[in-house]
Amino acid sequence: MLTPYEIIRKKRDGGTLSREEIGLLISSYTSGDVPDYQMSSFLMAVYFSGMSDEEILNFTQSMMGTGIVIDLSAIPGCKADKHSTGGVGDKISLILAPLAAACGVKVPMVSGRGLGHTGGTIDKLESIPGFRTRLSIEEYKRTLASTGIVMSAQSDEIVPADRKLYALRDVTATVESIPLITSSIMSKKLAEGIDALVLDVKVGNGAFMKTVSEAKALAKKMVKVGKLYGKQVVAYLTDMNQPLGHEAGNWREVVESIRVLRGESDAHDVIELSKTLTAEMVSLCSGDSMKKSMERVTQALSNGAAYEKFIEMVKAQGGDSSFIENPEKYPPARFTFEVQARQSGYVHAIDSFGVGMAVVKLGGGRRKVSDVVDPVVGVTVVSKIGEKVSTGDVLALVHANDKDAAGLAVEEVAGAYKFSGAKPKAANLIKERIA
């Protein structure tokens, strides 16, 4: 058996690791025998050398083996979840989870924090006063059984290796690796106790996968791993060449989600994607057609059932639901600055990565693992691709608690906008379904 040093060198040189070698490295890192600096070297070796399908499967299994796989068989009904590979303004989980639960799907969701320029579902949920995401396994099961939905952070018992690696990848520029993304996502999802999984694989300038070919490769890897474990898995490739909806920033995205659930939002992209992914979950669990499932989802959204389920979940996890019912109670950011158009024309492109980094610079994301996230800062995207603007029109609003950070964010967002003399062709939000 090779030592961790030899395993790192073998992968650096493009070698294929055995199941035993991968298992040794993962278990040694989880126990603390392999330090962060060595694991960082391994992550970078994987980033450049890649992994075979067998290595990815073994890596996923080894990660799962560091914790427990939750048994939800005592809870009746089909359990399904959705996972996004990360985007800017991506608050879909906050809408989809209560919407699916309102349609009778049991939704056990273990989510992560922000990675790089992307926001994290757990950071958004924790911006709700009192909301608890650190649940024991028994609390996780009890909440799911009583409300049909639970949204939890990884506990120490669920894939502890990934919890450590997730944070390390964020600060070592190894987030975009397809083998690492696949094993990270699938180890957590397979440990949740689910029957079905819908994957939202983002593609574009605000995603970790910049091209359709990369996104498709990742989607196929994750679907393949899920199928090998006997799960129903479907992946969607979706556009991330501009922020989703109008809000980017933790509490601001919660508020936008509330407005969608109440039927008060004009964020058509958020609504379309939420309904499509939820309908897929309902279809996988019920066996009904997508058309019939979409009808159920549309009704649950329009009649307020999904909104009521969201409030029920917030209360069940210790959150103060008065902030959901009256979001204006929440103390706002101290400053709001306009980002104005510096020329006239049509908005041709928006660099979502730049918008995401603006939120990070405001304190709404992490530059290092120990950073504390400010929930109220963020960016409101006023003008989106295809809209005509004149010089001086407001493109976006920057919400800040620090004027110096706000100045940097304003420049970042202003630079993210590109203009043209002709109206650009609208891109398809949903590019492909992979099953």
N, C-alpha and C positions, 0 to 999 in steps of 0.2 A: 504494500500500500504506500502510495506517495505521501510525502508531507505536504502541508498547506503551501509551503514555498514552492515545492515541485509542481503542485497542481496549478498554481498561478503561472509559473513559467511555461508549463505545457500548453495552457490555453493562450498565453501570449504568443507562442510560436505556432498557433493554428491547430493544435492537436484536439482530438475528440476525447472528452472525459467520460469515464465509466460512471455507472450509477453509484458505485461505492465511493469514488473520488468526489463526486458532487455532494453526496451525503455527508462525507467527512468534513468537507469545507463548510457546509451550511450548519451542521451541528456544532462544529468548533467555534464558528462565529457567534452563534446564538448563545453558547455557554461563556463566551468572553475569552476563549483561548486564542482566537484569531482577532487581532486588533483592527480598528477601523482603517488604518493606513494600508494594511495588507488587503482587506476586502475592497478598498477603493481601487487598488491595483488590479484586482481580479475583475471588477466591474468594467474598468477601462479596457482590459484585455478582451472581455466579451463584446464590448461596444465595437471594437475594431475587428475581431476575429469571428464573431457570430457564434451560433450554436446549431447543431443538427436538430431535427424534429425529436429524435430520441433523447438528446441532451435536454431539450426544453421540457419534455415530459418528466424526465428524471429530476430536473431542477424544481419543477412544480410539485412533484411528489415529496421531494426532500423538504421543501418549505412547509408543506402541509404537515409533514411528520414532526415538525418542531412544536406543534400544538394539537388541539383536539378538533375533530370534525363534529359539528353540532348535529344531534339527532332530533329532528322535528317530527318524527313519525307519529307521535302521540297527538299532534295538532292536526285536526282534519282539514282537508282541502289542499289544493295545489299551491305550492310555494314558488314564487317567481321573483326575479330581481332584474334590474337593468344596471349596466355600467357604462359610463362614458370615459373615453381616453383623455378627456380634459380639453377645455376650451375657455374662451373669454366670454363672460356673461352667461355661462352655461348653468342655469338654475333648473334644468329640466327635472332632476330628481325630486326637487321640492314639490313639483306639481304632479309628476307621474306617480309617485308612491301613494299619496292619498287617493288619486284618481283610480288607480288599479285596485286599491283596497275597497273603494266605494263600489267597484264592479264585482266584488267577491273574491278577488285574488288575494292570497296571503302574501304579504310583502316583507320578507326579512332582508334588510339592507345594511350591510357593513360597508361604510364609506371611508374615504381618506381625507387628508388635509390638502391644502394647496401645494402644487408642485411647480416650481419655477414661476412662469408668468400666468399660470392657470389657477383659478380658484378651486377650493375644496368644499364639498358638501358639509363636512363636519364643521369647518370654520363658519359657514353660513348658519348652520343650525345653532351653533354655540353663541351666535350674536343675539339669539332670542333669550331674554333674561330668564335665568333659572333652568334652561333646557339642558338636560343631562344626556351626554352621548357615551359616557363611560359606564356601561352596564355590565353586570355580571351575567354569566350564561343563564342563570335562573331568571334574572330580571328580563333578559332578552326574550326568553321563551314565554314568560308570563305576559309581557307586553304584547307580543305577537298574538298569543291566544285570546287576549281580552279585546284588542282593538283591530286585529287583522293587519297591523303594520308596526314595524319597529325600525328606527334608523339609528344605528350605533357605530361608534368608532371601534377599531380593533381593540379587543381586550388583550391582556397578557396571555390569554389561553388560545386565542385565534391567530395562527400563523405568526408567532412572535418574531421569526426570522425576517418576515417581510416588513414588519413594523420598523425594524432597525434598518433594513436595506432601503426602504421607501425614503426615509429621511436622508440617508447617505447619498442616494442617487440624486436627490434634489440639489445637493451642494457640490457634486463632483462632475456635473455636466454629462451624466450618463443616462438621463431620463429617456432619451429617444430610442434606445436599443430595443428592437422587436423581441428578442428572446427574453429580456428583462421585463418588458412591459407585459408580455404574455404570461410569464410565470407569476409575476406580482398580482395581476388581476385575477387569473384563474385559481391561484392557490387560495385567495381570500373568498372568492365566490363559491368554490367547491366546498369550502369549510363551513359555509353558512347553513347548509342543510336544504338547499333549494332543489326544485325539480326542473325548472326552466330558467333560461337566462337570455336577455336581449342585450346586445352590445351596440353601443353608439360609438363608432370609430370616426373621429373627427379628421378632416383632411383640409389643408390650406395653410395660410400664413399665420393663423393663430393656433394651429394644432402641432403636436409633436410629429405627426406624419404630414409632410409638406406636399406629397404627390399622391394621386389616386393609386398608383402602383404600390407605393409603400403601405398605404392604408389597407389596400386589399390583401397584401401579404400578411399584415398583422391580423386582420379579421379572420383570414383562413386558418392561421395558426391557432387562434383562440377557439374558433368553432371546432377545430379538429381535436384539441385537448378536451373540450367539454364533451364531445361525442364519445371519446374514449372512456369517459367516466359515466356514460349512459344518461347524459342530460340532454334536454331539448335546448338547442342553442341556435339563435339567429343573430346575424350582425347586419347593421346598416352603416353605409358610408355616408356621412353628412358633412355639409359645407361649413368650414370655419374660416372663411375669407373676410368675414366681418363679425364683430361681436354679436352674440345672440341677444335679441331684444334690445332694450334701451339702457339697461343698468349693468355696471360692472363694479363689484365691491360687495362685501358680505351682507350687511344689513340691507343695502339698497336692492340686492337681488332677492332677498326675502320679501321685501315690500312688493317688488314687481310680480313675484310668484303669487302673493296674496291677491293682487289685482286680477291676475289671470284666473285664479280660482273663483273669484267673485264675479267674473264676467265684465270687469271694468278696464281691461287692457286692450291696446291696439297693437301689441307685439305679436304680429301674425306669424312670424317665424317660430317664436316660442310656442305658440298655441298649436301650430301645425305639427311640430316635432313631438311635443308632449302627447298629443292625441295619437299620432302614428305609432310611437313606441309603446304606449300603453295598450293600444288595440292589439299589437303583436303579442304582448304579455297575456292579454285576455284570450286571444285566439289559441296560443300555445296551451293554456290551462284548460280551456273549455272545449277545444276541438271545433269551435265555430269558425266560420269564414271571417276574413278580415272585414268584409262589409258589415256583417252582423255585429262583430266586435266593436267596430267603429261607431255604430249606432248606439250601443250601450255606453261607450265612453263619452260620446257627445251628450247623451242624456244626463249622465252623472256629473258632467261639468256644468251643464246649463241649469240643472235643477238645484244646485248648491250642495249636493251630496258629497262631492270631493272636498269642498271647502270645510264642511262640517267634520269630515274625517281628518283633515289637517289639524283643526282645533282639538279634536279628540286625542290625536297623537301628541300634540304639544303638551296638553294637560297630563297625559299618561307618563310623559318623560320629564315632568317637573317644571315645564316652561310656564311662564306667565302669559296666558292666552289673551289677556287684556291688550297686550301689545300687538297681537294679531288682529284683534277686532278694532283696535284704534292705533294704527301704526304711527300717527302723528304724535303720540305720547313720547316716542323715542327721542332723546336729545340729539339734534343734528350735528353735523360737522360745523366747526366755527366759521369757516370761510367757504364761499362758492365763487369761482372765477369762470368767466366765459372763455371759450376757445373760439375765436372768430375766423371766418374764411378770409384768406389773404388774396384770393382771386375769385373771379366769377366762373361759373361753368357747372357741369354735372359732377357729382361725386362719383369718381370712376373706381376707386379702390380705397380700402381702409386697412392699414396694417394692424391686424388684431394683436399681434405680438407687442407692438408698440403701446397699444392701449392697455394691455395686460401689465406691461412693465411700468406704465405710469401709475397703475393702482399699487404695484409693489413699492414704488418710490414714495408714495403717499403714506405707506405703512399698512396697506391692506393685504400684503403678502409677505413672504419671508425671503430674506437674502441669506440667512443662516438658520440652522435648526432651532436655535434658542430664541429667535425673534418673537415678540408678542404682536399679534395682529390687531390693528385698529378696526373695529367693525363698521364704523360710520363713514369712513373715507371711501372715495370711489369716483367713477366717471359716469356721467349720463350722456349717452350717444344720442344727440338730437337729430342729426342728419345722417342718413344711411345711403348705401350705394344706389345710384339711379336718381337721387333727388337733385333738383336744380337749386343752386345757391348763388347769391351775389356777394361781392366783397363786403365784409363786415357782418354778414349773417352769422348767427350762432351755430357752430358745428357740434359743440359738446359743452358740458359743464364739468368742472373739476371741483370736487368736494374735499376739503382738506382741513386738517387741524394744525398745520405748520405752513407758514407763508413761503419759506424757502423751498420746501418740498413741492408746494403747489406750483411755483414757478417752473421747476423742472418738469412737472407733470404736464403743465400747459404746453410747453415746447414739445414734449414727447407726443402728445395727442395731435397737436397742430401738424407735426411732421408725418403723422400716420395717414393723413388725408391726401389723396391724389385726385386731380381733376382732369376733365376732358371737355372738348367742345360739343361732343355728341353723347347722347344718352347711351350708357353701356347696356348690353344685353343682360337680362336677369339670369343669374345662375340658379341651377336647381338646388334647393336645400337638401333634398334627399337624392343621393347620386346612385345608390345601388343597394340591393338587399342580397345578403349572402347567407345561404343555409346549406 
